[in-house]
Amino acid sequence: MIQVAHLSLKGKRSANQDRILVPEEPNSGRFVAGVADGLGGMRDGDKAAEIAIQTLSDSAMRLLDHLDSDAGAAKQSLAEVYADAHLRVRHYADQRQLSGSVATTLVALIVSGGKYLIGNEIGRAHV
């Protein structure tokens, strides 16, 4: 049985920049979860984290399907999600003339049956 809980505190900052993707049915054995946190000291970190989590959510089914069939394809697919999230955050920043001032972290977990994939950097993932 898998149980999921989350807690997010804004700390000393004026706004909470944490965003999460929580699986709706973790006991199904197939789910995608994620945590993003806007980088402190940068503008619109909350929006960057939101964009990263939405990008991960948009790709959830593709990630799960790849993990089911081929670990190498799953790693590549997750690296592409990170690259896409990066491009989406850059686009958001460029539109608001905030280039180089908007950033977030992103940690992803993809689980399917007895397989799992964890990613925490662009282009780096572990099965």
N, CA, C and O atoms as a GROMACS GRO file, in nm:
protein
  508
    1MET      N    1   0.084  -0.117   0.000
    1MET     CA    2   0.000   0.000   0.000
    1MET      C    3   0.089   0.124   0.000
    1MET      O    4   0.186   0.132   0.076
    2ILE      N    5   0.056   0.219  -0.084
    2ILE     CA    6   0.130   0.344  -0.093
    2ILE      C    7   0.043   0.455  -0.037
    2ILE      O    8  -0.072   0.471  -0.078
    3GLN      N    9   0.097   0.532   0.056
    3GLN     CA   10   0.027   0.648   0.110
    3GLN      C   11   0.104   0.772   0.069
    3GLN      O   12   0.227   0.772   0.068
    4VAL      N   13   0.031   0.877   0.037
    4VAL     CA   14   0.093   1.001  -0.007
    4VAL      C   15   0.048   1.114   0.085
    4VAL      O   16  -0.071   1.127   0.116
    5ALA      N   17   0.142   1.194   0.128
    5ALA     CA   18   0.112   1.312   0.208
    5ALA      C   19   0.205   1.423   0.162
    5ALA      O   20   0.311   1.396   0.105
    6HIS      N   21   0.166   1.545   0.186
    6HIS     CA   22   0.254   1.656   0.151
    6HIS      C   23   0.234   1.771   0.248
    6HIS      O   24   0.127   1.789   0.306
    7LEU      N   25   0.339   1.848   0.264
    7LEU     CA   26   0.338   1.965   0.350
    7LEU      C   27   0.427   2.068   0.284
    7LEU      O   28   0.536   2.036   0.239
    8SER      N   29   0.381   2.189   0.279
    8SER     CA   30   0.458   2.295   0.217
    8SER      C   31   0.449   2.419   0.306
    8SER      O   32   0.340   2.465   0.341
    9LEU      N   33   0.564   2.473   0.341
    9LEU     CA   34   0.570   2.593   0.424
    9LEU      C   35   0.643   2.702   0.347
    9LEU      O   36   0.743   2.674   0.281
   10LYS      N   37   0.594   2.823   0.355
   10LYS     CA   38   0.658   2.931   0.279
   10LYS      C   39   0.784   2.984   0.346
   10LYS      O   40   0.862   3.055   0.283
   11GLY      N   41   0.804   2.952   0.472
   11GLY     CA   42   0.923   3.000   0.541
   11GLY      C   43   0.916   3.150   0.561
   11GLY      O   44   0.811   3.205   0.593
   12LYS      N   45   1.029   3.217   0.544
   12LYS     CA   46   1.037   3.361   0.569
   12LYS      C   47   1.001   3.445   0.447
   12LYS      O   48   1.001   3.568   0.454
   13ARG      N   49   0.970   3.380   0.339
   13ARG     CA   50   0.938   3.452   0.216
   13ARG      C   51   0.794   3.504   0.220
   13ARG      O   52   0.712   3.458   0.300
   14SER      N   53   0.766   3.599   0.133
   14SER     CA   54   0.631   3.656   0.130
   14SER      C   55   0.531   3.565   0.061
   14SER      O   56   0.410   3.576   0.084
   15ALA      N   57   0.579   3.475  -0.023
   15ALA     CA   58   0.488   3.384  -0.096
   15ALA      C   59   0.548   3.244  -0.098
   15ALA      O   60   0.670   3.227  -0.096
   16ASN      N   61   0.462   3.146  -0.102
   16ASN     CA   62   0.505   3.007  -0.113
   16ASN      C   63   0.527   2.975  -0.259
   16ASN      O   64   0.436   2.990  -0.340
   17GLN      N   65   0.647   2.930  -0.294
   17GLN     CA   66   0.679   2.899  -0.433
   17GLN      C   67   0.681   2.749  -0.459
   17GLN      O   68   0.726   2.705  -0.565
   18ASP      N   69   0.633   2.670  -0.364
   18ASP     CA   70   0.629   2.525  -0.380
   18ASP      C   71   0.506   2.485  -0.461
   18ASP      O   72   0.398   2.541  -0.443
   19ARG      N   73   0.524   2.388  -0.549
   19ARG     CA   74   0.412   2.330  -0.624
   19ARG      C   75   0.434   2.179  -0.627
   19ARG      O   76   0.548   2.132  -0.634
   20ILE      N   77   0.325   2.103  -0.623
   20ILE     CA   78   0.336   1.957  -0.621
   20ILE      C   79   0.240   1.894  -0.720
   20ILE      O   80   0.138   1.952  -0.756
   21LEU      N   81   0.276   1.777  -0.764
   21LEU     CA   82   0.189   1.690  -0.841
   21LEU      C   83   0.174   1.563  -0.758
   21LEU      O   84   0.268   1.486  -0.742
   22VAL      N   85   0.055   1.543  -0.705
   22VAL     CA   86   0.026   1.429  -0.619
   22VAL      C   87  -0.056   1.329  -0.698
   22VAL      O   88  -0.155   1.367  -0.762
   23PRO      N   89  -0.019   1.202  -0.696
   23PRO     CA   90  -0.097   1.101  -0.770
   23PRO      C   91  -0.237   1.086  -0.710
   23PRO      O   92  -0.254   1.082  -0.588
   24GLU      N   93  -0.335   1.078  -0.798
   24GLU     CA   94  -0.473   1.060  -0.753
   24GLU      C   95  -0.496   0.920  -0.698
   24GLU      O   96  -0.570   0.903  -0.601
   25GLU      N   97  -0.432   0.822  -0.758
   25GLU     CA   98  -0.449   0.683  -0.716
   25GLU      C   99  -0.313   0.614  -0.704
   25GLU      O  100  -0.277   0.535  -0.790
   26PRO      N  101  -0.238   0.645  -0.597
   26PRO     CA  102  -0.105   0.586  -0.585
   26PRO      C  103  -0.108   0.434  -0.571
   26PRO      O  104  -0.010   0.368  -0.606
   27ASN      N  105  -0.216   0.378  -0.522
   27ASN     CA  106  -0.223   0.232  -0.505
   27ASN      C  107  -0.252   0.159  -0.636
   27ASN      O  108  -0.256   0.036  -0.638
   28SER      N  109  -0.272   0.234  -0.743
   28SER     CA  110  -0.293   0.171  -0.873
   28SER      C  111  -0.162   0.107  -0.922
   28SER      O  112  -0.163   0.022  -1.011
   29GLY      N  113  -0.050   0.150  -0.865
   29GLY     CA  114   0.080   0.097  -0.907
   29GLY      C  115   0.139   0.172  -1.025
   29GLY      O  116   0.251   0.143  -1.066
   30ARG      N  117   0.065   0.268  -1.080
   30ARG     CA  118   0.114   0.350  -1.191
   30ARG      C  119   0.082   0.496  -1.160
   30ARG      O  120  -0.035   0.534  -1.155
   31PHE      N  121   0.186   0.577  -1.140
   31PHE     CA  122   0.160   0.718  -1.114
   31PHE      C  123   0.283   0.802  -1.140
   31PHE      O  124   0.395   0.753  -1.147
   32VAL      N  125   0.258   0.931  -1.152
   32VAL     CA  126   0.364   1.031  -1.166
   32VAL      C  127   0.344   1.131  -1.053
   32VAL      O  128   0.233   1.178  -1.030
   33ALA      N  129   0.451   1.163  -0.983
   33ALA     CA  130   0.448   1.262  -0.876
   33ALA      C  131   0.563   1.359  -0.898
   33ALA      O  132   0.663   1.324  -0.961
   34GLY      N  133   0.549   1.479  -0.845
   34GLY     CA  134   0.656   1.576  -0.861
   34GLY      C  135   0.650   1.687  -0.758
   34GLY      O  136   0.546   1.716  -0.700
   35VAL      N  137   0.766   1.749  -0.737
   35VAL     CA  138   0.778   1.864  -0.648
   35VAL      C  139   0.864   1.967  -0.720
   35VAL      O  140   0.971   1.936  -0.771
   36ALA      N  141   0.815   2.091  -0.722
   36ALA     CA  142   0.892   2.201  -0.780
   36ALA      C  143   0.895   2.314  -0.678
   36ALA      O  144   0.799   2.336  -0.604
   37ASP      N  145   1.006   2.386  -0.674
   37ASP     CA  146   1.020   2.498  -0.582
   37ASP      C  147   1.094   2.609  -0.653
   37ASP      O  148   1.209   2.592  -0.694
   38GLY      N  149   1.028   2.723  -0.666
   38GLY     CA  150   1.091   2.837  -0.729
   38GLY      C  151   1.219   2.874  -0.657
   38GLY      O  152   1.226   2.866  -0.535
   39LEU      N  153   1.320   2.916  -0.732
   39LEU     CA  154   1.449   2.948  -0.672
   39LEU      C  155   1.441   3.079  -0.595
   39LEU      O  156   1.394   3.181  -0.647
   40GLY      N  157   1.486   3.075  -0.473
   40GLY     CA  158   1.483   3.192  -0.386
   40GLY      C  159   1.562   3.307  -0.445
   40GLY      O  160   1.668   3.287  -0.505
   41GLY      N  161   1.513   3.425  -0.428
   41GLY     CA  162   1.582   3.543  -0.477
   41GLY      C  163   1.551   3.576  -0.622
   41GLY      O  164   1.594   3.680  -0.672
   42MET      N  165   1.478   3.489  -0.689
   42MET     CA  166   1.444   3.514  -0.829
   42MET      C  167   1.295   3.549  -0.838
   42MET      O  168   1.215   3.509  -0.753
   43ARG      N  169   1.259   3.622  -0.940
   43ARG     CA  170   1.121   3.665  -0.956
   43ARG      C  171   1.035   3.553  -1.012
   43ARG      O  172   1.083   3.468  -1.086
   44ASP      N  173   0.908   3.553  -0.976
   44ASP     CA  174   0.806   3.464  -1.030
   44ASP      C  175   0.842   3.316  -1.015
   44ASP      O  176   0.807   3.234  -1.101
   45GLY      N  177   0.913   3.281  -0.909
   45GLY     CA  178   0.946   3.141  -0.884
   45GLY      C  179   0.823   3.055  -0.869
   45GLY      O  180   0.824   2.938  -0.906
   46ASP      N  181   0.715   3.113  -0.815
   46ASP     CA  182   0.590   3.038  -0.802
   46ASP      C  183   0.535   3.001  -0.938
   46ASP      O  184   0.485   2.890  -0.957
   47LYS      N  185   0.544   3.092  -1.033
   47LYS     CA  186   0.495   3.065  -1.168
   47LYS      C  187   0.585   2.964  -1.238
   47LYS      O  188   0.536   2.876  -1.310
   48ALA      N  189   0.716   2.975  -1.219
   48ALA     CA  190   0.809   2.879  -1.279
   48ALA      C  191   0.781   2.739  -1.226
   48ALA      O  192   0.781   2.643  -1.304
   49ALA      N  193   0.758   2.726  -1.096
   49ALA     CA  194   0.728   2.596  -1.037
   49ALA      C  195   0.596   2.542  -1.091
   49ALA      O  196   0.584   2.422  -1.119
   50GLU      N  197   0.498   2.628  -1.106
   50GLU     CA  198   0.368   2.589  -1.162
   50GLU      C  199   0.384   2.537  -1.305
   50GLU      O  200   0.324   2.436  -1.342
   51ILE      N  201   0.464   2.606  -1.385
   51ILE     CA  202   0.489   2.566  -1.523
   51ILE      C  203   0.557   2.429  -1.526
   51ILE      O  204   0.520   2.343  -1.606
   52ALA      N  205   0.656   2.409  -1.441
   52ALA     CA  206   0.729   2.282  -1.439
   52ALA      C  207   0.636   2.167  -1.402
   52ALA      O  208   0.640   2.062  -1.466
   53ILE      N  209   0.554   2.184  -1.300
   53ILE     CA  210   0.461   2.079  -1.258
   53ILE      C  211   0.357   2.053  -1.366
   53ILE      O  212   0.321   1.938  -1.390
   54GLN      N  213   0.309   2.157  -1.432
   54GLN     CA  214   0.211   2.137  -1.539
   54GLN      C  215   0.273   2.061  -1.655
   54GLN      O  216   0.208   1.976  -1.716
   55THR      N  217   0.398   2.090  -1.687
   55THR     CA  218   0.467   2.019  -1.794
   55THR      C  219   0.481   1.871  -1.760
   55THR      O  220   0.460   1.785  -1.845
   56LEU      N  221   0.516   1.842  -1.636
   56LEU     CA  222   0.526   1.703  -1.591
   56LEU      C  223   0.390   1.634  -1.599
   56LEU      O  224   0.381   1.521  -1.646
   57SER      N  225   0.287   1.701  -1.553
   57SER     CA  226   0.152   1.646  -1.556
   57SER      C  227   0.106   1.618  -1.700
   57SER      O  228   0.046   1.514  -1.727
   58ASP      N  229   0.134   1.711  -1.790
   58ASP     CA  230   0.096   1.696  -1.931
   58ASP      C  231   0.160   1.573  -1.995
   58ASP      O  232   0.106   1.515  -2.089
   59SER      N  233   0.275   1.533  -1.943
   59SER     CA  234   0.352   1.422  -2.001
   59SER      C  235   0.337   1.291  -1.926
   59SER      O  236   0.402   1.193  -1.961
   60ALA      N  237   0.253   1.288  -1.825
   60ALA     CA  238   0.244   1.171  -1.736
   60ALA      C  239   0.217   1.041  -1.810
   60ALA      O  240   0.288   0.943  -1.787
   61MET      N  241   0.119   1.037  -1.896
   61MET     CA  242   0.085   0.911  -1.964
   61MET      C  243   0.198   0.863  -2.054
   61MET      O  244   0.226   0.743  -2.058
   62ARG      N  245   0.262   0.954  -2.124
   62ARG     CA  246   0.374   0.917  -2.210
   62ARG      C  247   0.488   0.859  -2.126
   62ARG      O  248   0.548   0.758  -2.163
   63LEU      N  249   0.518   0.923  -2.012
   63LEU     CA  250   0.624   0.874  -1.924
   63LEU      C  251   0.593   0.734  -1.873
   63LEU      O  252   0.680   0.647  -1.871
   64LEU      N  253   0.470   0.713  -1.831
   64LEU     CA  254   0.430   0.581  -1.780
   64LEU      C  255   0.438   0.475  -1.889
   64LEU      O  256   0.486   0.364  -1.864
   65ASP      N  257   0.391   0.508  -2.008
   65ASP     CA  258   0.395   0.412  -2.119
   65ASP      C  259   0.538   0.374  -2.154
   65ASP      O  260   0.568   0.257  -2.179
   66HIS      N  261   0.628   0.474  -2.156
   66HIS     CA  262   0.768   0.445  -2.186
   66HIS      C  263   0.832   0.361  -2.076
   66HIS      O  264   0.910   0.270  -2.105
   67LEU      N  265   0.800   0.389  -1.951
   67LEU     CA  266   0.857   0.312  -1.842
   67LEU      C  267   0.811   0.167  -1.849
   67LEU      O  268   0.888   0.076  -1.818
   68ASP      N  269   0.688   0.144  -1.890
   68ASP     CA  270   0.637   0.008  -1.905
   68ASP      C  271   0.712  -0.070  -2.013
   68ASP      O  272   0.733  -0.191  -2.000
   69SER      N  273   0.753  -0.001  -2.120
   69SER     CA  274   0.808  -0.072  -2.235
   69SER      C  275   0.960  -0.072  -2.244
   69SER      O  276   1.019  -0.171  -2.288
   70ASP      N  277   1.027   0.039  -2.204
   70ASP     CA  278   1.170   0.050  -2.229
   70ASP      C  279   1.232   0.154  -2.136
   70ASP      O  280   1.200   0.273  -2.147
   71ALA      N  281   1.318   0.112  -2.046
   71ALA     CA  282   1.379   0.203  -1.949
   71ALA      C  283   1.458   0.314  -2.018
   71ALA      O  284   1.454   0.429  -1.973
   72GLY      N  285   1.527   0.281  -2.125
   72GLY     CA  286   1.603   0.382  -2.198
   72GLY      C  287   1.513   0.489  -2.256
   72GLY      O  288   1.544   0.608  -2.250
   73ALA      N  289   1.401   0.447  -2.314
   73ALA     CA  290   1.304   0.542  -2.368
   73ALA      C  291   1.243   0.626  -2.257
   73ALA      O  292   1.215   0.744  -2.277
   74ALA      N  293   1.222   0.566  -2.141
   74ALA     CA  294   1.167   0.640  -2.028
   74ALA      C  295   1.264   0.748  -1.982
   74ALA      O  296   1.222   0.861  -1.954
   75LYS      N  297   1.392   0.715  -1.974
   75LYS     CA  298   1.493   0.814  -1.934
   75LYS      C  299   1.495   0.930  -2.033
   75LYS      O  300   1.496   1.047  -1.994
   76GLN      N  301   1.496   0.896  -2.162
   76GLN     CA  302   1.497   1.000  -2.265
   76GLN      C  303   1.372   1.085  -2.258
   76GLN      O  304   1.378   1.207  -2.274
   77SER      N  305   1.259   1.022  -2.236
   77SER     CA  306   1.132   1.093  -2.228
   77SER      C  307   1.132   1.190  -2.109
   77SER      O  308   1.084   1.303  -2.121
   78LEU      N  309   1.185   1.146  -1.995
   78LEU     CA  310   1.191   1.235  -1.879
   78LEU      C  311   1.287   1.351  -1.904
   78LEU      O  312   1.259   1.464  -1.864
   79ALA      N  313   1.398   1.324  -1.968
   79ALA     CA  314   1.491   1.432  -2.003
   79ALA      C  315   1.422   1.534  -2.094
   79ALA      O  316   1.445   1.654  -2.081
   80GLU      N  317   1.338   1.487  -2.185
   80GLU     CA  318   1.263   1.576  -2.273
   80GLU      C  319   1.161   1.660  -2.195
   80GLU      O  320   1.138   1.776  -2.228
   81VAL      N  321   1.101   1.602  -2.093
   81VAL     CA  322   1.008   1.677  -2.008
   81VAL      C  323   1.082   1.791  -1.939
   81VAL      O  324   1.033   1.904  -1.934
   82TYR      N  325   1.200   1.762  -1.885
   82TYR     CA  326   1.279   1.867  -1.821
   82TYR      C  327   1.317   1.976  -1.921
   82TYR      O  328   1.310   2.095  -1.889
   83ALA      N  329   1.357   1.937  -2.040
   83ALA     CA  330   1.393   2.035  -2.142
   83ALA      C  331   1.272   2.119  -2.181
   83ALA      O  332   1.283   2.240  -2.199
   84ASP      N  333   1.156   2.055  -2.195
   84ASP     CA  334   1.033   2.127  -2.229
   84ASP      C  335   0.994   2.223  -2.117
   84ASP      O  336   0.955   2.337  -2.144
   85ALA      N  337   1.004   2.179  -1.993
   85ALA     CA  338   0.973   2.268  -1.880
   85ALA      C  339   1.066   2.389  -1.882
   85ALA      O  340   1.022   2.502  -1.859
   86HIS      N  341   1.194   2.365  -1.908
   86HIS     CA  342   1.291   2.474  -1.917
   86HIS      C  343   1.251   2.575  -2.025
   86HIS      O  344   1.253   2.696  -2.002
   87LEU      N  345   1.214   2.524  -2.142
   87LEU     CA  346   1.173   2.613  -2.252
   87LEU      C  347   1.047   2.691  -2.218
   87LEU      O  348   1.036   2.809  -2.251
   88ARG      N  349   0.952   2.626  -2.152
   88ARG     CA  350   0.828   2.694  -2.113
   88ARG      C  351   0.854   2.804  -2.011
   88ARG      O  352   0.795   2.912  -2.019
   89VAL      N  353   0.943   2.778  -1.915
   89VAL     CA  354   0.976   2.881  -1.816
   89VAL      C  355   1.049   2.996  -1.885
   89VAL      O  356   1.022   3.113  -1.856
   90ARG      N  357   1.143   2.964  -1.974
   90ARG     CA  358   1.213   3.070  -2.049
   90ARG      C  359   1.116   3.154  -2.131
   90ARG      O  360   1.128   3.277  -2.136
   91HIS      N  361   1.021   3.088  -2.196
   91HIS     CA  362   0.922   3.161  -2.276
   91HIS      C  363   0.841   3.255  -2.187
   91HIS      O  364   0.818   3.371  -2.222
   92TYR      N  365   0.797   3.204  -2.072
   92TYR     CA  366   0.723   3.287  -1.976
   92TYR      C  367   0.807   3.410  -1.937
   92TYR      O  368   0.757   3.522  -1.937
   93ALA      N  369   0.934   3.387  -1.904
   93ALA     CA  370   1.022   3.496  -1.863
   93ALA      C  371   1.045   3.595  -1.976
   93ALA      O  372   1.042   3.716  -1.955
   94ASP      N  373   1.069   3.544  -2.096
   94ASP     CA  374   1.094   3.632  -2.211
   94ASP      C  375   0.973   3.721  -2.240
   94ASP      O  376   0.989   3.839  -2.272
   95GLN      N  377   0.853   3.665  -2.230
   95GLN     CA  378   0.732   3.743  -2.255
   95GLN      C  379   0.716   3.859  -2.156
   95GLN      O  380   0.653   3.959  -2.188
   96ARG      N  381   0.772   3.845  -2.038
   96ARG     CA  382   0.759   3.946  -1.934
   96ARG      C  383   0.888   4.025  -1.913
   96ARG      O  384   0.903   4.097  -1.814
   97GLN      N  385   0.981   4.011  -2.007
   97GLN     CA  386   1.110   4.077  -2.001
   97GLN      C  387   1.182   4.047  -1.869
   97GLN      O  388   1.239   4.136  -1.806
   98LEU      N  389   1.178   3.920  -1.830
   98LEU     CA  390   1.243   3.873  -1.707
   98LEU      C  391   1.347   3.766  -1.738
   98LEU      O  392   1.377   3.683  -1.652
   99SER      N  393   1.402   3.767  -1.857
   99SER     CA  394   1.498   3.664  -1.897
   99SER      C  395   1.610   3.651  -1.795
   99SER      O  396   1.670   3.750  -1.754
  100GLY      N  397   1.637   3.527  -1.755
  100GLY     CA  398   1.742   3.500  -1.659
  100GLY      C  399   1.703   3.526  -1.515
  100GLY      O  400   1.785   3.511  -1.425
  101SER      N  401   1.577   3.564  -1.491
  101SER     CA  402   1.533   3.599  -1.356
  101SER      C  403   1.424   3.509  -1.302
  101SER      O  404   1.370   3.535  -1.194
  102VAL      N  405   1.389   3.403  -1.375
  102VAL     CA  406   1.280   3.314  -1.334
  102VAL      C  407   1.334   3.171  -1.340
  102VAL      O  408   1.383   3.128  -1.444
  103ALA      N  409   1.324   3.097  -1.227
  103ALA     CA  410   1.376   2.960  -1.226
  103ALA      C  411   1.308   2.878  -1.118
  103ALA      O  412   1.246   2.932  -1.026
  104THR      N  413   1.321   2.746  -1.131
  104THR     CA  414   1.263   2.652  -1.035
  104THR      C  415   1.344   2.524  -1.032
  104THR      O  416   1.418   2.493  -1.125
  105THR      N  417   1.327   2.450  -0.926
  105THR     CA  418   1.376   2.313  -0.920
  105THR      C  419   1.261   2.222  -0.963
  105THR      O  420   1.146   2.265  -0.965
  106LEU      N  421   1.291   2.098  -0.998
  106LEU     CA  422   1.187   2.000  -1.028
  106LEU      C  423   1.243   1.861  -0.999
  106LEU      O  424   1.347   1.822  -1.052
  107VAL      N  425   1.172   1.788  -0.914
  107VAL     CA  426   1.203   1.648  -0.887
  107VAL      C  427   1.081   1.568  -0.929
  107VAL      O  428   0.968   1.601  -0.892
  108ALA      N  429   1.103   1.463  -1.007
  108ALA     CA  430   0.992   1.382  -1.058
  108ALA      C  431   1.012   1.236  -1.019
  108ALA      O  432   1.124   1.186  -1.010
  109LEU      N  433   0.899   1.169  -0.995
  109LEU     CA  434   0.896   1.025  -0.966
  109LEU      C  435   0.792   0.962  -1.056
  109LEU      O  436   0.675   1.001  -1.054
  110ILE      N  437   0.833   0.863  -1.134
  110ILE     CA  438   0.742   0.788  -1.220
  110ILE      C  439   0.748   0.644  -1.173
  110ILE      O  440   0.856   0.586  -1.163
  111VAL      N  441   0.631   0.586  -1.143
  111VAL     CA  442   0.623   0.450  -1.091
  111VAL      C  443   0.525   0.370  -1.175
  111VAL      O  444   0.414   0.416  -1.203
  112SER      N  445   0.568   0.251  -1.216
  112SER     CA  446   0.478   0.161  -1.287
  112SER      C  447   0.514   0.019  -1.249
  112SER      O  448   0.619  -0.033  -1.287
  113GLY      N  449   0.426  -0.043  -1.173
  113GLY     CA  450   0.453  -0.179  -1.126
  113GLY      C  451   0.576  -0.180  -1.039
  113GLY      O  452   0.585  -0.104  -0.943
  114GLY      N  453   0.671  -0.264  -1.072
  114GLY     CA  454   0.795  -0.273  -0.996
  114GLY      C  455   0.905  -0.183  -1.049
  114GLY      O  456   1.018  -0.190  -1.000
  115LYS      N  457   0.875  -0.098  -1.147
  115LYS     CA  458   0.976  -0.009  -1.204
  115LYS      C  459   0.953   0.133  -1.156
  115LYS      O  460   0.840   0.174  -1.130
  116TYR      N  461   1.062   0.208  -1.144
  116TYR     CA  462   1.047   0.349  -1.110
  116TYR      C  463   1.159   0.429  -1.177
  116TYR      O  464   1.264   0.376  -1.212
  117LEU      N  465   1.133   0.556  -1.192
  117LEU     CA  466   1.227   0.649  -1.254
  117LEU      C  467   1.222   0.777  -1.173
  117LEU      O  468   1.115   0.831  -1.146
  118ILE      N  469   1.340   0.826  -1.134
  118ILE     CA  470   1.350   0.950  -1.057
  118ILE      C  471   1.436   1.047  -1.136
  118ILE      O  472   1.543   1.010  -1.186
  119GLY      N  473   1.391   1.169  -1.147
  119GLY     CA  474   1.470   1.272  -1.216
  119GLY      C  475   1.479   1.397  -1.131
  119GLY      O  476   1.382   1.436  -1.067
  120ASN      N  477   1.596   1.460  -1.131
  120ASN     CA  478   1.610   1.584  -1.057
  120ASN      C  479   1.697   1.688  -1.127
  120ASN      O  480   1.726   1.793  -1.070
  121GLU      N  481   1.738   1.661  -1.249
  121GLU     CA  482   1.812   1.757  -1.329
  121GLU      C  483   1.780   1.735  -1.475
  121GLU      O  484   1.743   1.625  -1.515
  122ILE      N  485   1.795   1.838  -1.554
  122ILE     CA  486   1.774   1.822  -1.697
  122ILE      C  487   1.874   1.720  -1.749
  122ILE      O  488   1.994   1.731  -1.725
  123GLY      N  489   1.823   1.622  -1.820
  123GLY     CA  490   1.911   1.523  -1.882
  123GLY      C  491   1.962   1.414  -1.789
  123GLY      O  492   2.034   1.326  -1.835
  124ARG      N  493   1.928   1.417  -1.662
  124ARG     CA  494   1.974   1.314  -1.570
  124ARG      C  495   1.854   1.246  -1.506
  124ARG      O  496   1.769   1.312  -1.445
  125ALA      N  497   1.849   1.118  -1.519
  125ALA     CA  498   1.741   1.040  -1.459
  125ALA      C  499   1.796   0.905  -1.420
  125ALA      O  500   1.891   0.857  -1.481
  126HIS      N  501   1.738   0.845  -1.319
  126HIS     CA  502   1.785   0.716  -1.269
  126HIS      C  503   1.671   0.616  -1.265
  126HIS      O  504   1.562   0.648  -1.218
  127VAL      N  505   1.694   0.495  -1.314
  127VAL     CA  506   1.596   0.389  -1.305
  127VAL      C  507   1.641   0.292  -1.198
  127VAL      O  508   1.573   0.192  -1.172
   0.00000   0.00000   0.00000
